[in-house]
Amino acid sequence: MAKLTKKQKEAHSKLEKDKLYSLEEAAALVKEITKTKFDASVDLAVRLGVDPRKANQMVRGVVTLPHGTGKDVKVLALVTPDKEAEAQEAGADYVGLDEYLEKIKGGWTDVDVIITMPSVMGKLGPLGRVLGPRGLMPNPKTGTVTMDVAKAVGEVKAGKIDFKVDKTGIVHAAIGKASFPAEKIKDNAQELLDTLTKLKPTAAKGVYMKSIFMSSTMSPSIQLDPKSI
């Protein structure tokens, strides 16, 4: 096992062994134990009592964090010419169609979210091998395939994120930055947890939220008390 640095030891010393923290406590503590020189991301990892291999227990959705993610999200709008001005005014970083499809074919994926229109999806199909593994393929379920391009771009820029339970039953999501006030971290985390609660599959039996951990980049994890949520 690698030796802990002085800062890591200090961070670990502030965590009480086997204690389950409230969301409010965790939001304050994650700021205290983050010692990076850059503005670290704050993440939430929620283990759900579901079997993702079964279609009726898949948990996937979107949530608009009340205080945003703190990240400058790069948005590519793949739209027809009549929608270009709308996408640009809404704040899309890249707007166009065929020229960007060619760039993606060449391996370019320097964006965080791609928003497109139903009529364009046929052209994106062949690019699934490039976009799929990077989580960039637009999907109507997450609101990234729509005729209301301006609304979709605006929501993503304002802090809308999509999430999906992984094959181990865990949902991972970035909920802000360590520079956020503790109250904003708490609000964003609460919004995600509330959304997950609403998405509980009827087929899921027993305890739904099995464990919840909050951490920042390179910090130890803080375990939350699911009963306090």
N, C-alpha and C positions, 0 to 999 in steps of 0.2 A: 504493500500500500504506500502511495506517495506521501511524503511528509507534508504536513500543513504549514503554510506560511504563517508569519506572525499575525497578519490581518485575518487569515482564515481561522486561526485559533481564537482570536478575539471575538469573531462573529459567532463561532460555535459556543463560546462561553456564555453568550447572552441568551442561549436557548435552554429552556428547562427540559431535561430529559423526560420523555413520555408525557409531556403536557400537551393537551389539545387546546389550541388558542381560539378565541373568538375572532370573527372577521375584523372587528375594530382593532383588536390587539395585534393581529397579524399585519394589518396595513401599516401600523406605526412601526412595528418591529422590522419589517422588511426594509424600510428606509434606514433604520439604525444599523443593520448588519451589512448593508451594501457599501463596499469599499472601492469600487472600480473608479478609475480616473475619467471614464466616459459615463454618459447618462444611460445606465443599464435599463433593460426592459424588465418589467414585472410580469411574471407568468403564473397562470393557474393550471393545475393538473387535477382533474376530477376522475376518480375511478368509479365507474357506474356498474350496477348489478344487472348488466345486460349481456347477451350473447350476440356480438356483432355479425356472426356468421349467419344468423337468422334474419331474414328480411324484415320480419315484424318486430325486431328488437333493435333495428338500426336507429341511431340518434344522430341527426344532422339538422343544422339550422343556421340562422343568421341572427345577429344581435347588434344593435346600435349602441355603443358604449356612450353614456351621457357626457363623458369628458374626453372622448376620443382615445386613440392609442398613443398619442404623442409622437407618432411616426409620420413622416412625410410619405404618404402612399403614392407610388407612381402608377398612374392609370393610363391604359391604352384603350381608346375607343375605336373599335373596328366597325365603321359605319359607312353607309352610302353618302354621296356628296350632299344630299339634301339634309342630312343630319349633322354634318361636320361643324357648322357654326354653333349649333345647340350644344354639342359636346365640348367645344372649346370654351364657350361662355360659362359652362358649368365647372370648368377647371381641369379637364382632362389634360394630361401631360403630352400625350401623343394621340393624334387624330388622323385617320386615313383608312385605307383598305388594302388594295392590291400591293402597294409598295411595302406595307408592314407584313403582309402574308409572305412575301418573298424573303423579307429579313428573318422572319421566324423559321422559314424553311432552311435558311442558312445557319440556324442555331441561336439567333438573337432572342433573348428572353429577359431583358433588363427592365422588367416591370413587375409590379406586385399584384395587379388585378387587370383582367381584360374584360371589357364590357362590349357587348355586340347586340345585333338585332336578329330576330328569328330568320329573316331572309338571308342572312350571312352565314348562319351556322353550317350550311352545306359545304361552304368553302373551308371551314375550320376542321371538318372531319378528318381529312388526310394529315392534319397536324397533331392529331391526338398523341402520337408517340413522343412529340416534343413537349406539348403543353400538359398532358396528363400527369406524368411523374412529378412535375413542378407545381401541381395544384393550380394551374392557370387556365384550364379549360372552362369557358363560361358555362353556366348552368341555370336554367329557368328557376330552379328551386331556390337558388341563392340570389335571385334578382339581377343576375349579370347578363341575362338574355331578355331584352325588353325593347319595346318601342319608345318607352319614356326614358331615353338615354340621359337627359339632363338630370332627372331625379336620381337615377342609379349612380351617376358620377358624383353628384352632390352627397349622397348618403355614404359612399365609400370614403370620400374625402373627410366627412364629418366624424368618421369612426365606426362605420359598419364593418363587421367582420363575419366570416362564416367559419363554422367549426364542424367537425365530424369525428365520431368516436373511432378510435383506431382498432386494430385487430385484437388488442389486449384489453379492450373495454375502457380505455382512457381518453378523455377529451383534453387536449392541450390548447391553450389560447393565451395570447399576449393581451394584457389588460391595462397597460399603461407604462409609465416610466418612473424610475426611482426618484426623479425630481418632482413628481406630482406631490401635492399635499396628501397626507394619509387619508383624509376624507374622500378625495377623488379616487384614490386606489380602491377604497372600500366601496364606493358607489358603483364603480365599474365592475368590480368582482360580484357585487350583489346582483347587478343586472344580468350578468352571465349565468349565475346560479339560478336566478328566478326563471330565466328562459329555459335552462336545462330541466328544471322541475316541471314546467308546462309541457315539455316534450317527452315526458316519461311514457314509454310504450305500455299499452294495456297488457301486453304479453309478458312484461317484466315482473317477476315475482320476488318477494323478499325485500331486503334493504336496497334502495335505489342508489343513493349516494353513499358508497362504501368508504371512501376517503377523499380528502381534499388537501392539496399541498400548494402553498404559495412560495415563490422564490423569485429572485432577480438573477440576472446574468452573473454566474460564478459565485452566488451566495448559497449557503445551506438552505434546505427546505424547511418551511414552517408548516407543521400539520395543524389543520383547523378541525374544530369539533363540528361534524356535520349536523349535530342536533341543535347547534346554535344558529344555524343558517335559516 
